[in-house]
Amino acid sequence: MSALREPDRFVQETVAAARTSLDRCRSDLSAYAQLEPEKALLSALAAGYVLRMLPVAGIVRLLVRLVLGLFKPAALVYGGAKVWEKVRNDAPVKTKQEGS
């Protein structure tokens, strides 16, 4: 529910978490390549061979279609959350009067 209350903060936190995870993964791979250069090279060669055998263009095309297809609903939800946030902030606050 916090994503609906503060959509900007949710997006910023999600992007920051993804960036942190990617940086940690990159540093782990770099450390592995420095400790085990032969295994890292063989792994890279095996990954390249597998990627060469896969229909990479078709997979990328499918991923682009998927992302573009999900972009419209995501933008709609984000816009709805922003409208909800604006309506909640503009609504007058009702206070309970004592003695009534």
C-alpha positions in Angstrom: 0.0 0.0 0.0 2.9 2.4 0.5 3.4 2.3 -3.3 0.0 3.9 -3.7 0.6 6.5 -1.0 4.0 7.6 -2.2 4.6 6.4 -5.8 7.7 8.6 -6.4 9.4 7.3 -3.4 8.5 3.7 -4.3 10.0 4.1 -7.8 13.2 5.8 -6.4 13.7 3.1 -3.8 13.1 0.3 -6.4 15.6 1.8 -8.8 18.2 2.4 -6.0 17.8 -1.2 -4.8 18.2 -2.6 -8.4 21.3 -0.3 -8.9 22.8 -1.5 -5.6 22.2 -5.2 -6.5 23.8 -4.7 -10.0 26.8 -3.0 -8.5 27.3 -5.8 -6.0 26.9 -8.4 -8.7 29.5 -6.6 -10.9 32.0 -6.4 -8.0 31.5 -10.1 -7.2 32.1 -11.0 -10.8 35.2 -8.9 -10.9 36.5 -10.4 -7.7 35.8 -13.9 -9.0 37.6 -13.1 -12.3 40.7 -11.9 -10.3 40.7 -15.0 -8.1 39.9 -17.6 -10.7 40.8 -16.2 -14.1 40.9 -19.6 -15.9 37.4 -20.6 -14.6 36.1 -17.1 -15.5 37.4 -17.3 -19.0 36.0 -20.8 -19.5 32.6 -19.6 -18.2 32.7 -16.6 -20.5 33.5 -18.9 -23.5 30.7 -21.3 -22.5 28.2 -18.4 -22.1 29.2 -17.0 -25.5 28.7 -20.4 -27.1 25.3 -20.8 -25.6 24.3 -17.3 -26.6 25.5 -18.0 -30.1 23.2 -21.0 -30.3 20.2 -19.2 -28.9 17.9 -17.0 -31.1 19.0 -13.8 -29.3 17.3 -11.5 -31.7 14.0 -13.2 -31.2 14.4 -13.2 -27.4 15.3 -9.5 -27.4 12.3 -8.7 -29.6 10.0 -10.7 -27.3 11.4 -8.8 -24.2 10.9 -5.4 -25.9 7.3 -6.3 -26.8 6.7 -7.5 -23.3 8.1 -4.3 -21.7 6.2 -2.0 -24.1 3.0 -4.0 -23.5 3.4 -3.6 -19.7 4.4 0.0 -19.9 0.9 1.3 -20.5 -0.7 -0.4 -17.5 2.2 0.6 -15.3 1.9 4.2 -16.4 -1.8 4.0 -15.7 -1.3 2.7 -12.2 1.4 5.3 -11.6 -0.9 8.0 -12.8 -3.7 6.7 -10.7 -1.5 6.7 -7.6 -0.4 10.3 -8.3 -4.0 11.4 -8.6 -4.9 9.5 -5.4 -2.0 11.2 -3.6 -3.1 14.6 -4.9 -6.7 14.1 -3.9 -5.7 12.9 -0.4 -3.4 15.9 0.1 -6.0 18.4 -1.1 -8.9 16.9 0.9 -9.8 19.0 4.0 -8.9 17.4 7.2 -11.9 16.7 9.4 -11.1 17.2 13.1 -13.2 15.8 15.8 -14.6 18.7 18.0 -14.6 18.0 21.7 -18.0 18.1 23.4 -20.0 17.3 20.3 
